[in-house]
Amino acid sequence: MLKKSFAALALGSALFAGQALAADYAIDKEGQHAFINFKISHLGYSWLYGTFKDFDGSFSFDAAKPEASSVKVEIKTASLDSNHAERDKHLRGDKFLNTSKHPTSTFESTSVKSTGEGSADITGNLTLNGVTKPVVIKAKFLGEGNDPWGGYRAGFEGGTTLKLSDFNIQGPGPASQEVELILTVEGIRK
């Protein structure tokens, strides 16, 4: 259910987008151009979608040396929003995200590996519900260029699937033991 941490992760692909020099980017959360979304099965009949509204992060990449690229994201777990207040309260509780005890979730990359055609595997450590585990985010470069306000931006998408029990989180039911994170990241060059 960590969306965010992961959103920044999608940027690994940018390593291959044609930037000649290393560049640092801040994730554009203020302009609402970055999203950490999730989906999980509801009873095996449909999908429940949600998002994390409060997160921050940055990424750096160098097309000439992708292995030197990095991503770092912090998510405020209580910002979970599934468009249903009572369900959100339940998901923030101690059987799931336990947001009172673990108010943040983090992702920090440990390696980036090109997989071809503007894509990359971003491996890193995800800390969720007080548990840290390695995860791989499949990322794809979407584009880069100047924006209308005199800045320079780069965008990525990516995703990963988490086994809830790996993070000591109970699945809400037998068909809901994994959550898919869907990440979209736009960064503004610093």
N, C-alpha and C positions, 0 to 999 in steps of 0.2 A: 504494500500500500504506500510505498514510498514514492512517489512520483517525483518529485522534485529532485531530490538528490540526483535523481536520475536525469531529469531534464537536461541539465548541464552536460550530462554524459554524452548525449547525442552528438555533441559537437566534435567528437573525435574524427568524424569523417572530414571535417573541414580541413584537416591536415593536408588533404589532398586537393584542395580547391584552387591552388595556384598562388597562394601567398608566398612570396619569396623570403620574407623575414618572419621571425617569431613575432607574434602579436598577442597582447593580453586583452581580454574582453570581459565586461561585466554583463551578467544576464539581465535583460531588460524586463524586469518584473513590474516596474512602475507603469510602463506603457502597455502592459498586459500583452506582451509578445512572447511569453514563455509560459508553458503549462506542464504541470505534473499531474497527469490523470491516471485513473486506474479503472479496471473492470474486473468483476468477479461474478461467478455464476450465482444466480439466485435459484436455489432448489433444483438446479439442473434444467430449468424451464426457460430462463431468460437471463439477461445480463443486468447487473447493477453497476452503474457508472458513478464515478465521483472524481473529486479533484482535491489538491492541496492548494489553498489560496495564498499561503504565506511561506515564502522560501527566498533564499538569496544564494548567489554563487558567482563563480567566475570560471573562465577557461583560458588556456593559452595553447597556441599551436604553431607549428613550423612545418610547412609542406616539405621542406628539404630534410627534416629530421622528425618524422612523426613520433618516433619513440620518445622524444623529449617533450611531447605535448602533455597537458594535464587538465583535470577538471576537479572542481571542489564545489559542493553544494550542501546547504543546511536547510532543512525543512522544519517548520513549526508544526508538529503533529496535531495539535488541537485545531489547526486550520482546515482539517478534513471537512469536506462538504459533499454530501451525497444527495442534496436537495430534499432532505427529510430530517427535521430537527430531532425527533425522538430516536431515529436510527443513528444519527450522528453522535448523539449522547451515548448510545450503546457502544458504538464502535470506538469511542474515545475511552471507554471503561477498561478495567483491569484485565478482562479476558481477551481483549484485542490490543489496541495500541497503548493502553495504560498511559495516557498523556499527562496525568498528574505526576507520575513518577519519571517518565521519559518524555519531556516536552520537546525534544529535538531529535531529528534523525539526520544522519550525515552520510555523504558519499564522497570518497576521495579516491581518485584514480591511482593505480599503481603501474599501469602500462596501457599503451595504445598501439594497436596493430592494424595496418591496412589490410582490408579484405578485397580490395579492387573496386573499380567503378565508383569512386567517391564514398565508399563505405569503410567502416572500421569497427573493430571490436574494442570496446573500452572496458578494461578489467579494473576493478577497484574494490575497496572495502566499504560495505554498506552497514551502518549501525542503525538498528531499528529495535525498539522495545528493549534496549540495553544489551542487545546481542550484535556482535560484529561478524559478518560473513563476507567472503569474496563473492562478487557477482560480475557478470559480463553483460554489458549493454551493447546491443547491435545498433550502430549509429549510421546515419546517412546524411551527407552534405546536401543542403537545399539551395544555397546560393549566398552571394556576398556582393557588397558594393556600397556606394555612397547613398546616404539618406537625404531627404529634403531639408534637414536641419543642420547640415554641415558635418555630420558624423559619418562613420563607416560601420557597417553591420555585417554579421555573418549568421546564417541560420542552419539548424540541423533538426532532425527528428530521430527518434530511437525508441527502443523498448527492451524490456526484459520480463521474465516471469519469475515470481518468487514463490517458494514453497513456504506457507505460513508457519508450519511447525518448526522450520529452521530458525525462526525468530521468536519462538515460544508464544506464538499467537494461535489461538483456537480458530479453526475455520468455522464459519457460521452454520455449516451443515456438511454432509458427506460429499456433496458436489462442489463445495466451496473451500477446497484446501489449497488452492493456488490463486494468486492475484497477478494480473497482467498490468505492468506499468507502461503507459504510453506517454512519451516525452516529446515536447516541441520546445526548442530553445532558439531564441534570437539574442545575440550579444552585441553590445556596443563597444567598439574598440576604445581602449583607455588612452 
